[in-house]
Amino acid sequence: MATVTVGAVRERAPGERRVALVPEAVTLLRRAGVEVLVETGAGSGAWFTDADYADAGATVVSPDELYARADAVLCVAPPDQETAEALRPGQTLIGLLEPLRHPDLVAGLHRRGVPTVSLDLLPRTLSRAQSMDALTSQANVAGYKAALLAADSYDRFLPMLTTAAGTMRPAQILVLGAGVAGLQAVATARRLGAVVTAYDVRPESRGEVESLGARFLDIQNPPEEEPGARRGGYARELTSEEQQAQRAALDAHIARSDIVITTAQVPGRKPPLLVTCAVLERMHPGSVVIDLAASELGGNVEDSEPDKTDVLPNGVTVIGAGHLPSAMATAASTAYARNLVALLRHLVRDGELVLDPDDEITSALLGGEPS
């Protein structure tokens, strides 16, 4: 009987500590009849040793052997040029490949006969696809870590404390964007005792925010014929006029917040600007701003840069935190590996990897935009 062989590679992007498979996932795949190869040292950034993988039933191999034997190569981030060139025709690449941001990479692989399965193209509204939703699993990690990073960077207490020295007021936290990352940031900040307010262009987010014990910020949205969400669970990108109106209304709320966490992103596009330099100048010394959307495309906070912390002249700390899942590599890798296990169970049939273009999930992952 034929057996599908998958190989988890070591991530080579600077600062990327995650790994596509963890030992727990190896065990699950082996039970499903899938042979697993793991590149030497692939899990070290997430504190998984080669021995851990071997004990779980994987074969730890060199990169050359992995590319020679694997039917599908599993990664987290888009591969570098060397990795892309090592893939052979007929070998499938599976990961968060960001084809909307890296179209040349994906097109080049397709020209060489390498199919790509990109988890960031998953149709997220399909209930049977939820267990494969890596964007959601990684956003959960990012939102949680953002709240902890904010607490660590803020020089006062988050909860209200009554001590012999008097009462310390709770921190006022504003979360912009109530998607998965934003809601997790809200929930974590609430558990830490802060007073939390959240805002999103999607009115339906109010119930989710309030269910977590936070306040939903009421701002008059610009009149529009369509709601602020598009199909697939992603927020619709606002027009420049809408962004200006939103920004003007938000400025006063941002300026009086102790901590602001921004999470608004548009897949493959420049994130909307929510916090300008002008409003940063109005914030009080000691305030902290965490930009989860910071990337090479820009961020929600003006002049924020990924993986960089700036303390402004007025004492406001701005943190570009676009890669927080990697900062919690063990948890993020475990969640991501479970997504891959669910995906592979969907793709592997009778000992073969089947990329069926007529299947709703597979078709989207092979190159269609999120529907």
C-alpha positions in Angstrom: 0.0 0.0 0.0 1.3 3.5 -0.9 2.3 5.8 1.9 2.5 9.6 1.8 5.7 11.0 3.2 5.8 14.6 4.5 8.9 16.5 5.7 9.0 19.4 8.1 11.9 21.8 7.3 13.9 24.1 9.6 12.7 27.7 9.2 15.3 30.0 7.9 13.7 33.4 8.2 15.6 35.7 10.6 14.0 35.4 14.1 11.5 32.7 13.1 11.5 30.1 15.9 8.4 28.2 15.0 8.3 24.7 13.3 5.7 23.2 11.1 5.3 19.9 13.1 5.8 19.1 16.8 6.3 15.6 18.2 2.6 15.4 19.2 1.6 16.0 15.5 4.1 13.3 14.4 2.3 10.7 16.5 -1.0 11.7 15.0 0.2 11.6 11.5 1.9 8.2 12.0 -1.4 6.8 13.3 -3.0 8.1 10.1 -0.5 6.2 8.0 1.7 9.1 7.0 5.5 8.8 7.2 7.1 11.9 8.7 10.6 13.3 8.1 12.0 16.2 10.1 15.0 18.2 9.2 17.8 18.1 11.7 17.4 20.9 14.2 14.0 22.0 12.9 12.4 22.2 16.3 15.2 23.6 18.3 13.8 27.2 18.3 10.5 25.9 19.8 12.5 23.7 22.3 11.8 20.3 20.6 14.9 18.2 20.2 15.7 15.7 17.4 15.3 13.0 20.0 11.8 14.1 20.8 10.8 13.7 17.1 12.5 10.3 16.8 10.7 9.1 19.9 7.4 10.2 18.3 8.1 8.1 15.2 9.7 10.6 12.8 12.9 10.1 10.9 15.3 12.9 11.5 17.2 13.6 8.2 19.4 16.1 6.5 17.9 18.7 4.2 19.0 16.9 1.1 17.4 13.7 2.1 14.2 15.4 3.1 13.8 17.0 -0.3 14.7 13.8 -2.0 12.1 11.7 -0.1 9.2 13.9 0.9 6.0 14.0 -1.2 5.0 17.2 0.6 7.3 19.7 2.3 5.8 21.5 5.4 6.9 25.0 6.4 5.6 27.9 8.5 6.8 31.0 6.7 7.4 31.5 2.9 10.6 29.7 2.0 13.8 31.5 1.2 15.3 31.2 -2.3 17.6 28.3 -1.4 14.7 26.3 0.0 12.5 27.1 -3.0 15.1 26.0 -5.4 15.6 22.7 -3.6 12.0 21.7 -4.2 11.5 19.3 -7.1 8.7 19.0 -9.7 5.7 17.1 -8.3 6.6 17.9 -4.7 4.0 19.9 -2.8 4.8 22.8 -0.6 2.4 23.5 2.3 2.6 26.4 4.6 1.6 30.1 5.3 3.1 31.1 1.9 1.4 34.6 1.7 0.8 34.4 -2.1 -0.8 37.8 -2.1 2.4 39.3 -0.8 4.8 37.0 -2.6 3.2 36.3 -6.0 6.5 35.8 -7.8 7.6 33.1 -5.4 4.4 31.1 -5.9 4.3 31.7 -9.6 7.9 30.5 -9.9 7.2 27.3 -8.0 4.2 26.6 -10.2 6.3 27.1 -13.4 8.7 24.5 -12.1 5.8 22.1 -11.4 5.7 22.5 -7.6 2.1 22.7 -6.4 1.6 25.1 -3.4 -1.0 24.7 -0.6 -1.2 28.0 1.3 -3.0 28.0 4.6 -3.6 31.7 4.5 -6.0 31.2 1.6 -8.3 28.9 3.6 -12.1 29.7 3.2 -12.5 30.6 6.9 -16.4 30.6 6.9 -16.5 26.8 6.2 -17.2 25.0 9.4 -15.3 21.9 8.2 -12.2 24.0 7.6 -12.0 25.5 11.1 -9.6 22.9 12.4 -7.2 23.8 9.6 -7.4 27.6 10.2 -3.8 28.5 10.9 -4.4 32.2 10.7 -6.8 32.0 13.5 -4.5 29.8 15.7 -1.6 32.1 15.2 -3.7 35.3 15.7 -4.8 33.8 19.1 -1.2 33.5 20.1 -0.4 37.0 18.9 -3.3 38.6 20.8 -2.4 36.9 24.0 1.3 37.8 23.7 0.4 41.4 22.8 -1.4 41.9 26.1 1.5 40.4 28.0 4.0 42.5 26.1 1.9 45.6 26.9 1.9 44.7 30.6 5.6 44.2 30.6 6.3 47.5 28.8 3.9 49.6 30.9 5.5 51.0 34.1 2.4 50.8 36.2 0.0 48.2 37.4 -2.7 46.9 35.1 -5.3 46.0 37.7 -6.6 48.4 40.4 -4.7 47.7 43.6 -5.5 48.9 47.1 -2.4 48.9 49.3 -1.2 50.6 52.5 0.3 53.3 50.2 -3.0 54.0 48.6 -5.1 52.8 45.7 -3.6 52.4 42.3 -6.1 53.0 39.4 -6.4 50.3 36.7 -4.8 50.8 33.3 -7.0 52.0 30.5 -6.4 49.8 27.5 -7.9 50.4 24.0 -7.8 47.6 21.5 -8.4 48.6 17.8 -9.7 45.7 15.8 -11.9 43.0 17.3 -10.9 40.0 15.1 -9.3 36.9 16.6 -6.1 38.7 17.8 -8.0 41.7 19.1 -10.5 39.6 21.1 -7.7 37.5 22.6 -5.9 40.7 23.6 -9.1 41.9 25.1 -9.7 38.7 27.1 -6.1 38.6 28.3 -6.0 42.2 29.3 -9.3 41.8 31.2 -7.8 38.7 33.0 -4.9 40.9 34.1 -7.3 43.4 35.6 -7.2 46.3 33.1 -10.2 48.4 32.1 -10.5 47.5 28.4 -12.3 49.2 25.5 -12.3 47.8 22.0 -13.3 49.1 18.6 -14.0 47.5 15.2 -15.6 48.7 12.0 -17.8 45.7 12.1 -20.9 46.5 14.3 -21.4 42.8 14.9 -18.2 42.7 16.9 -19.9 44.6 19.8 -21.5 41.4 21.2 -18.2 39.5 21.2 -16.3 42.4 22.9 -19.0 42.8 25.6 -19.2 39.1 26.2 -15.5 39.4 27.4 -16.3 42.1 29.9 -15.0 45.0 27.8 -16.7 48.1 26.5 -17.3 48.5 22.8 -16.3 52.0 21.7 -19.2 53.8 19.9 -18.1 55.9 17.0 -20.3 57.1 14.2 -19.2 55.2 11.2 -19.2 56.9 7.8 -22.5 56.2 5.8 -22.0 53.3 3.4 -24.1 50.9 1.5 -22.3 47.8 2.5 -21.3 46.6 6.0 -17.7 46.9 7.2 -17.0 43.2 6.6 -16.5 41.2 3.5 -17.1 37.5 2.9 -14.6 35.2 4.6 -14.5 36.8 8.0 -12.0 39.6 7.0 -12.7 43.2 7.7 -13.3 45.2 4.5 -10.6 47.7 3.8 -11.9 51.2 4.4 -11.6 53.9 1.8 -9.2 56.8 2.5 -12.1 59.1 3.3 -13.6 56.6 5.7 -10.2 56.1 7.3 -9.8 59.8 7.9 -13.2 60.1 9.5 -12.5 57.1 11.7 -9.1 58.5 12.7 -10.5 61.9 13.6 -13.1 60.2 15.9 -10.6 57.8 17.4 -7.9 60.4 18.2 -9.4 61.6 21.5 -9.9 58.0 22.8 -6.4 57.0 21.8 -4.8 60.1 23.4 -6.3 59.3 26.8 -5.5 55.6 26.8 -2.6 54.1 28.8 -2.1 51.3 26.4 -3.2 50.9 22.8 -3.1 47.6 20.9 -3.8 47.7 17.2 -4.6 44.6 15.2 -6.3 45.7 12.0 -5.0 43.9 8.9 -6.0 43.4 5.3 -4.6 40.2 3.7 -1.9 41.0 1.3 -2.4 44.7 1.5 -1.0 47.7 3.4 -2.7 47.8 6.9 -5.0 50.8 7.6 -3.4 53.7 9.5 -5.1 54.0 12.8 -2.7 55.9 15.0 -0.9 58.9 13.6 2.2 60.7 14.8 0.0 63.7 15.7 -2.1 61.6 18.2 1.0 59.9 19.6 2.2 63.4 20.5 -1.0 63.8 22.5 -0.5 60.7 24.6 0.9 61.0 28.1 4.4 59.9 29.1 4.6 56.2 29.9 1.9 55.2 27.5 2.5 52.1 25.4 1.4 51.4 21.8 1.6 47.8 20.4 1.2 47.5 16.6 0.4 43.9 15.7 0.0 44.9 12.1 3.6 46.2 11.7 5.3 44.7 8.7 7.3 45.5 5.6 4.0 46.9 4.2 3.6 49.3 7.0 1.4 49.2 10.1 -1.6 50.6 12.0 0.7 53.0 13.8 2.5 55.7 11.8 6.3 55.0 11.4 6.1 51.8 13.4 8.6 49.1 12.2 8.4 45.4 12.7 10.4 44.0 15.6 11.5 47.5 16.7 10.7 49.4 19.9 10.9 53.2 19.9 10.5 55.5 22.9 9.3 58.9 21.5 10.5 62.2 22.9 7.3 62.6 24.9 7.8 59.3 26.6 5.4 57.1 24.6 6.7 53.6 23.8 5.8 52.3 20.3 6.4 48.6 19.7 6.2 47.1 16.2 5.1 43.6 17.1 4.2 41.9 13.8 5.9 38.6 14.6 4.6 37.7 18.0 3.7 34.1 17.3 7.4 33.4 16.9 8.0 34.9 20.3 5.8 32.1 21.7 7.2 29.4 19.5 6.2 26.3 21.5 2.6 27.2 21.8 2.4 28.7 18.3 4.0 25.6 16.7 1.8 23.2 18.6 -1.3 25.0 17.3 0.0 25.3 13.8 1.0 21.6 13.7 -2.6 20.7 14.7 -3.9 22.7 11.8 -1.5 20.9 9.5 -2.6 17.5 10.8 -6.2 18.4 10.1 -5.3 19.6 6.6 -3.3 16.4 5.8 -6.1 14.2 7.0 -8.3 16.1 4.5 -5.7 15.7 1.6 -4.5 12.2 2.1 -6.7 9.5 0.7 -5.9 5.8 0.4 -2.2 6.5 0.9 -1.9 9.3 -1.6 -1.8 13.1 -1.4 -4.8 14.2 -3.4 -5.0 17.8 -4.5 -8.6 17.8 -5.8 -9.4 21.1 -7.6 -13.1 20.3 -7.3 -13.0 20.2 -3.5 -14.0 23.6 -2.1 -11.2 23.7 0.5 -8.4 22.3 -1.6 -9.3 24.6 -4.5 -9.0 27.7 -2.4 -5.7 26.6 -0.9 -4.2 25.9 -4.3 -4.5 29.6 -5.3 -7.9 31.2 -5.0 -8.4 34.2 -2.7 -10.3 33.7 0.5 -13.9 33.6 -0.3 
